[in-house]
Amino acid sequence: MHTVVVGTAGVTASDVLAVARGGAPVELSAEAVAALAASRGIVDALAAKPDPVYGVSTGFGALATRHIDPGLRGRLQRNIVRSHAAGMGPRVEREVVRALMFLRLKTLCSGRTGVRPEVARTMAEVLNAGITPVVHEYGSLGCSGDLAPLSHCALTLMGEGEAEGPDGGVRPAGELLAEHGIRPVELREKEGLALLNGTDGMLGMLVMALADLDLLYTSADVTAALSLEALLGTDKVLAPELHAIRPHPGQAASAANMLAVLKGSGLTGHHQDDAPRVQDAYSVRCAPQVAGAGRDTLAHARLVAERELASAVDNPVVLPDGRVESNGNFHGAPVAYVLDFLAIAVADLASIAERRTDRLLDKNRSHELPPFLADDPGVDSGLMIAQYTQAALVGELKRLAVPASTDSIPSSAMQEDHVSMGWSAARKLRTAVDNLTRVVAIELYAATRAVELREGLTPAPATRAVVEAVREAGVGGPGPDRHLAPDLAAAEAFVRDGRLVAAVETVTGPLS
């Protein structure tokens, strides 16, 4: 596993994924260590002066008017961590906490926060030891950063609170640090504040959601193509020249994916057979337009994430000319908006997939497929309740699409009177991504069964590859009623880990 080197210029999305999900080790570049030392020199010089400087020799937030005596400043920094580590609720996932810590380390290494090099080194050591602070679901308003989540991480650096060890057991953080030879940090001026003041949690979750949705949008193109094929639809609507006259990049990519999957199909284009129709329903015909709009939303969100990954988010910041200035860069609005935007796109993609599944199961609209794709309709219920499950998931996704970023709640005695709620937006997006995976898996389950029921017609080579792979994965095909939950779980895993796309690409080559 490669080592991720953190410098002064930010990190990449692949760096975040390597550390958060892959457990890649991290180290500080020589340039970062030098920048840390230089900015710390500026903070030390300001701390020695009698003039109050926010975050260095004053209180915080609504208490910023109090000048703090030098003898109390270490206590002040410890106290801000302890008092802000006020999260409640279930534990946040390990990958989220690792992303959170790594992204805070990224900002420390920018040389704009004024912390000592040993603070950044300790954070890197904790990551490399596989120690994961216990962070709770609730506590961040997404303004002044993800304060409570980051505070729980800073508490671990101080050797306090609880953390999960590399064996998965939760123990006192001080014990875990001692076992790995890591010396707890004794915080000095500004360092407690610098460890708390960033959009790192919401950004980490955005980066991981983007990676997951890249795979899911391609998966959804595949299942849309399988449904079109099973419904004897036409692939003429996927022609590149049609999408060129409405030049949205995502739309063209989705149409190209579907066309590649359907190449060589003997099922498409049967509009003038026994049940003539002029054109397919919107859920079939407009699949590239809906999925494409979501793809373009992903592209915008990725641009925002890239900007944040290159940012140094803290308050106050140490500028290159030696000034230490207060600012509002910790506000999570840029990240919160795209997190909410993605939840909307996810809900709509799931909604159109569910409509296709319902069409496959309805004998009045499926073009002579058996009702509910049942073996003996009436005796067997087929996939009737699988669609119920899918509809329930879509209903939940619609609720999760309600924006969090429009719901500001004032805090800190009205000093922090407009907050982003970006952490909440990120948390609900994670749930939405999981539910979209399940919705796509149910469409896959229905569409592959429907294709197999089209006796006498030859599916596309890519479709045959999917059917073979999904059956090998333990997802059952047509037949009498059986316990469906294990089949659906196997289909979900098949989508989630990328085997669906991999099966198609053995025939089509790389999809977009």
BAMARVEX-46624 format. One line per field, with one value per residue (C-alpha): y negated, x negated, z negated. Coordinates in steps of 0.02 Angstrom, whole numbers. Example, Ala and Ser with C-alpha at 12.3 -4.5 7.8 and 13.67 -1.06 7.14 Angstrom:
# residues 2
c2 = c(225 53)
c1 = c(-615 -684)
c3 = c(-390 -357)
//
This chain:
# residues 512
c2 = c(0 -168 -305 -466 -615 -772 -936 -1118 -1118 -1005 -825 -731 -631 -472 -517 -533 -365 -280 -337 -327 -163 -82 -118 -194 -267 -453 -559 -744 -817 -918 -1068 -1046 -1032 -1192 -1282 -1223 -1286 -1455 -1490 -1433 -1561 -1697 -1636 -1628 -1807 -1869 -1772 -1865 -2035 -2122 -2154 -2028 -1917 -1810 -1625 -1659 -1763 -1778 -1670 -1600 -1635 -1740 -1742 -1818 -1984 -1915 -1932 -1775 -1785 -1683 -1564 -1513 -1489 -1306 -1273 -1373 -1262 -1102 -1167 -1209 -1029 -953 -1066 -1050 -859 -856 -737 -617 -471 -321 -310 -376 -250 -220 -277 -443 -476 -433 -550 -685 -671 -659 -815 -912 -856 -921 -1095 -1091 -1052 -1203 -1312 -1425 -1367 -1407 -1239 -1160 -1021 -896 -919 -870 -726 -658 -660 -564 -438 -409 -376 -261 -163 -125 -217 -291 -416 -385 -517 -531 -563 -727 -885 -978 -1125 -1137 -1311 -1356 -1188 -1016 -1066 -921 -782 -864 -894 -708 -679 -813 -735 -575 -672 -734 -555 -580 -508 -343 -274 -115 -17 75 233 147 135 -31 -82 -238 -338 -360 -172 -153 -296 -220 -48 -123 -236 -396 -541 -642 -822 -964 -1102 -1279 -1444 -1425 -1238 -1179 -1298 -1246 -1064 -1100 -1232 -1148 -1072 -909 -790 -848 -856 -680 -612 -709 -633 -456 -485 -544 -384 -277 -372 -359 -171 -180 -294 -173 -28 -119 -142 46 90 -39 45 217 153 74 239 342 225 246 61 -29 -79 -208 -342 -314 -366 -488 -613 -634 -677 -789 -915 -935 -934 -892 -785 -671 -633 -583 -472 -381 -354 -288 -166 -100 -83 14 134 164 192 353 375 474 403 217 133 241 95 158 337 401 243 93 -66 -225 -256 -193 -265 -406 -294 -197 -329 -469 -364 -453 -624 -588 -492 -618 -764 -670 -640 -826 -860 -742 -840 -1004 -924 -855 -1030 -1096 -951 -982 -1164 -1115 -985 -1124 -1240 -1285 -1305 -1382 -1538 -1637 -1597 -1640 -1731 -1726 -1906 -1863 -1930 -1824 -1866 -1811 -1752 -1653 -1516 -1383 -1406 -1245 -1319 -1270 -1089 -1082 -1141 -1005 -871 -920 -932 -755 -689 -763 -681 -515 -518 -552 -416 -292 -351 -319 -148 -100 -150 -33 109 82 85 252 325 257 375 228 135 268 329 508 544 646 545 498 610 754 937 979 813 827 972 876 690 672 506 413 374 342 192 143 140 37 -85 -102 -142 -273 -351 -365 -439 -574 -622 -621 -740 -880 -1003 -1019 -1176 -1283 -1249 -1366 -1363 -1506 -1461 -1532 -1674 -1731 -1753 -1605 -1658 -1572 -1395 -1276 -1109 -1028 -884 -839 -850 -731 -607 -593 -578 -425 -344 -396 -315 -152 -155 -194 -40 65 -13 23 200 232 168 283 429 396 355 509 621 534 556 742 756 689 861 868 698 675 543 438 519 396 443 627 589 501 642 772 670 629 810 864 735 828 723 844 837 874 1009 1042 923 932 827 668 574 677 652 465 455 547 430 280 345 379 196 121 203 167 342 284 156 275 409 289 221 395 373 185 125 -21 -116 -299)
c1 = c(0 -70 -104 -5 -121 -34 -109 -55 51 194 237 336 496 397 287 442 510 342 329 513 559 393 299 152 15 -18 -173 -212 -320 -475 -389 -239 -348 -439 -274 -207 -362 -357 -175 -199 -337 -214 -87 -219 -272 -92 -62 -206 -129 -4 121 266 273 426 393 219 249 439 590 694 860 973 834 704 702 605 415 336 181 31 41 218 197 149 300 408 355 386 553 616 582 664 816 844 832 1019 1082 1225 1308 1239 1055 1003 924 737 707 792 685 525 574 615 445 348 431 397 215 217 264 137 1 48 -46 104 161 13 -1 -169 -236 -218 -29 -19 -141 -36 120 26 -36 141 202 56 86 265 336 507 586 766 868 1055 1193 1257 1165 1115 1209 1082 1025 865 831 887 850 911 846 675 671 691 542 439 483 398 240 241 255 432 601 629 565 573 413 354 436 607 620 666 553 487 387 241 216 217 91 -25 -18 -75 -208 -115 -138 22 18 4 98 33 102 223 196 360 457 359 403 590 624 653 776 680 820 944 805 745 921 943 784 839 1016 946 844 995 1110 988 1012 1199 1237 1150 1242 1407 1370 1346 1507 1603 1538 1589 1764 1779 1727 1846 1990 1951 1914 1820 1638 1660 1687 1508 1431 1285 1355 1511 1412 1291 1431 1455 1273 1275 1119 1200 1347 1233 1130 1282 1355 1188 1178 1353 1319 1160 1252 1389 1275 1324 1489 1628 1758 1755 1861 2018 2139 2238 2260 2419 2447 2397 2340 2270 2144 2089 2144 2043 1960 1882 1863 1800 1679 1524 1598 1632 1473 1375 1437 1377 1208 1190 1236 1097 977 1023 1008 838 779 833 746 585 586 613 475 356 417 350 504 474 514 409 281 97 69 -95 -134 -126 47 166 341 516 624 779 702 760 939 999 1121 1024 1014 1187 1272 1197 1229 1413 1411 1342 1479 1608 1526 1513 1698 1747 1635 1711 1886 1867 1788 1937 2057 1969 1976 2162 2188 2096 2216 2380 2456 2549 2388 2252 2294 2342 2229 2317 2397 2265 2145 2223 2201 2385 2476 2605 2516 2353 2336 2172 2085 2239 2167 1992 2070 2154 1982 1915 2060 2029 1847 1895 2016 1877 1761 1887 1890 1700 1700 1772 1626 1535 1443 1601 1627 1511 1524 1436 1311 1177 1284 1323 1138 1154 1323 1321 1256 1241 1306 1182 1143 1329 1335 1188 1261 1426 1334 1242 1410 1474 1326 1357 1541 1505 1393 1541 1660 1541 1518 1706 1718 1574 1664 1825 1746 1635 1784 1888 1753 1743 1932 1923 1908 1864 1779 1592 1530 1375 1206 1180 1349 1305 1143 1240 1366 1228 1129 1278 1333 1157 1167 1313 1456 1591 1682 1862 1958 2083 2093 1951 1882 1835 1734 1573 1587 1609 1463 1352 1409 1369 1193 1172 1209 1118 950 947 974 1122 1020 872 981 1043 871 806 911 924 757 749 913 924)
c3 = c(0 51 -77 -57 -77 -141 -81 -85 73 19 62 194 184 215 65 -45 14 -10 -190 -240 -157 -115 -276 -181 -293 -290 -315 -315 -178 -223 -145 -260 -416 -368 -337 -505 -595 -506 -545 -724 -742 -693 -822 -959 -920 -930 -1090 -1173 -1136 -1250 -1110 -1102 -948 -917 -943 -1012 -1167 -1176 -1207 -1065 -980 -1090 -1222 -1105 -1198 -1346 -1343 -1415 -1526 -1463 -1610 -1564 -1376 -1380 -1490 -1369 -1222 -1320 -1380 -1205 -1151 -1305 -1303 -1115 -1119 -1151 -1018 -1049 -963 -866 -821 -652 -532 -542 -363 -398 -552 -459 -317 -444 -529 -367 -297 -458 -442 -264 -326 -468 -341 -237 -360 -382 -554 -666 -754 -796 -684 -827 -829 -645 -671 -814 -705 -571 -700 -763 -586 -549 -710 -656 -807 -769 -889 -941 -850 -868 -741 -812 -862 -705 -629 -489 -537 -628 -552 -607 -786 -892 -776 -760 -948 -982 -867 -954 -1122 -1065 -1021 -1201 -1264 -1327 -1284 -1195 -1031 -930 -916 -760 -829 -830 -1019 -1101 -1245 -1332 -1205 -1325 -1336 -1147 -1123 -1254 -1173 -1008 -1084 -1042 -1162 -1195 -1136 -1262 -1171 -1163 -1097 -951 -932 -1008 -898 -743 -772 -772 -643 -474 -352 -355 -402 -272 -141 -179 -161 2 74 29 93 260 277 235 352 497 489 454 602 719 636 660 845 857 767 871 1028 964 925 1097 1173 1066 1113 1299 1311 1447 1434 1573 1441 1384 1550 1525 1651 1545 1391 1485 1516 1329 1278 1094 1063 935 1048 1191 1075 1007 1181 1243 1097 1129 1315 1280 1164 1293 1443 1531 1439 1521 1402 1445 1577 1569 1566 1715 1656 1575 1470 1578 1491 1561 1424 1254 1088 1011 881 1026 1160 1047 944 1015 983 799 764 867 765 611 691 725 544 494 603 517 345 392 440 270 183 279 226 45 54 106 -33 -205 -314 -485 -586 -613 -479 -466 -301 -203 -251 -435 -475 -578 -519 -564 -420 -374 -268 -391 -334 -253 -126 32 -24 -101 59 168 37 43 232 244 129 248 399 308 264 444 515 392 436 622 589 481 619 740 615 590 778 790 662 731 861 940 979 988 1163 1123 977 841 700 571 666 568 613 586 560 422 340 348 306 401 370 310 138 203 291 126 47 190 175 -12 22 150 27 -100 31 70 -114 -119 31 -77 -92 -257 -200 -202 -388 -482 -672 -764 -901 -1017 -1086 -908 -863 -747 -682 -511 -495 -348 -417 -298 -416 -419 -229 -219 -342 -248 -82 -148 -186 -14 73 -19 27 210 214 155 281 425 361 364 543 588 506 600 768 774 732 865 997 959 978 1157 1234 1417 1417 1397 1274 1303 1266 1123 1050 1058 966 828 811 799 673 563 558 510 371 293 359 414 581 633 542 404 256 130 -11 83 -48 -21 168 145 25 150 289 179 146 332 371 222 251 438 506 610 705 715 796 928 965 1007 1166 1194 1133 1011 984 934)
//
